[in-house]
C-alpha cells in the first residue's frame, strides 16, 4: 500500500495502541472534558509517557483539543473531543456493532453505545 493513501495515513495514527481507548474514555460519561489525571485513572494500564504522546498526536490530528488553565495552581489541562473526534466515535461504534455481530460474543459489552459504559 502506498504511504500517501488516505487509509494508510489514517490507520497510521488510529492504529496505535491506546488511541481508540483514549478517544472512548473522552466520550464516556456525562462530562465533555477530562483532565490528564482522570484519563490516567480510568486507563490504568497505560504508561504516563504513552498517554502524553497519544494525547499530543490526537491533538495534532484535530480529534481532541487541550485547554490549559494557568490561573489555577497547579495548572490544569483539560481534554475534549472536537467535532471531528465526536464524528470518529460514530465510526468506533460501527466497528463495535460489527464486532459484536461477527467476531466477539461479549455479553458484558453488548450495547452499541459506549457513552454510558460502566466497565
Buried (B, 14 or more C-beta within 10 A) or exposed (E): EEEEEEEEEEEEBBEBEBBBBBBBBBBBBEEEBBBBEBBBEBBEEBEEEBBEEBBEBBBEBEBBBBEEEEEEEEEBBBBBBBEEBBEBBEEBBEEBEEEBEEEEEEEEEEEEEBEEBEE
